[in-house]
């Protein structure tokens, strides 16, 4: 059973335990002693089952079980034991004597155990990881207050004002839970305090102004403006660069200098350009409020960087990106030698529920022609691809070539949000169909379209290809180690309490900034406690995948800039801190990032003069 299934099972068992205790209390109050005794026995059994689910969750990682083990489990255990000791003998006597068994000393302990069980259900859903002392105060205070109120209703007990101190303790815990907390996480490494005004500003960490020897300058001008696009026979409102969606493709050869002038005609929220997966200098990264101010209507910003990385990448706005990218502010970036054969870039995007490939018509290629399909997922959710009609190889992931990619047939490729896959094959005599999410996305060549395949297994990219030497690995000594637990919880987002997407129980801007030094070898563990998939994306660096769910990569080394952390999964990755700056580190489901699932990674000694947008 997967960790995600265990999480769901644990919540179901907790719900049944709470329902069992409450039902026993209700039956006792209704003078049905025999039913109450039977329900008490059921509640005890289900509570014991919950102990086993908590232990099983702990084997997947302490992050998945911490609140169960240190807070809600003991709370339910104490309340349940008290209910058994108080209500059990009395109900047994009532059954033997034919008495009603509805005394407050029977009803109230059973209901309080139910309240404790309900807390065990609500805390993982509303508070997330980690369970804190303030949350413990809140939970215990609310359960105790509910018990006092129940006692007051069930019997002529103490007046209602007697539980006000308990409620006050709970409210104090709520306030403490919304504290902003520490501002830095050094990951176990040293820190340096720089005097005010000292250090290097990200505004000074700009790209070169000349190409490498033998390269040339590639100049582009992109103007963001409102426009419309035709999708599935209907006109859809959009935002585009130069009035088109996707924006103009940017191409270069290795060593060229790319210079892009961004202007904003009428996008009121402002725009930037972020070079997704491209390790540009920090000042060129396009993160508003971190590396620059957003370009407002009438403004402009010039980006310059060398085309040092060969491969498939893309660009998009990072200002209000959950809206801007969805509306069409994106385009592709491809760096490499002139194409041989048919080389197609396929930027997949969804407009108003219709997913398009960005490729017009039916491209043609003669049999024997080498074909390269560069798949780019510009959406915030994963897409699934199958290629029918030809054997192929997955030759590159996120712009990086794979080692020893083997021939593939009848497999499904799951491409994370923001990710890129390069497929290579030789054009056969018949048509080839690229299917997207079960429907035809792109057809190459004439002839009848290939039917959409069903039931093809998903390719595990951690086992694909052949191993190769890497500069570091799972057993390396790391200078810094960070853990990010992804979840949902009530947290402050820009000063407002929301049901946010959280990192370690907090939401941007209250997630502590990760601090590194140039040259550090950094380990990053990302665990997903929730029920949503989170495509994790660190700006300015590629990460080497070390493990997924405790299993090491056995195929080609995987250098990624975006990796899908599915529910219950734990990814362990690493990178060399070799690109000074302040960088966004966030979920690339851009709606999740906008709702808090984002943080910064800062190099020691680097400062930023920009504030306000937290990276868009």
Helices and strands as residue ranges (DSSP letters): H 3-29, H 33-60, H 62-67, I 68-72, H 73-83, I 84-88, H 89-97, H 104-126, H 133-154, G 160-163, H 164-177, E 184-185, E 200-201, G 202-204, E 217-231, E 234-241, E 250-252, E 257-264, E 274-276, G 282-284, E 300-306, E 311-316, H 321-327, E 330-335, E 342-351, E 354-356, E 370-377, E 383-388, E 393-397, E 400-401, E 411-415, E 420-426, E 432-436, E 439-444, E 457-458, G 461-463, E 480-493, E 496-503, E 513-516, E 521-528, E 534-538, E 543-548, E 551-552, E 559-560, E 562-565, E 570-576, E 582-587, H 590-594, E 598-603, E 606-607
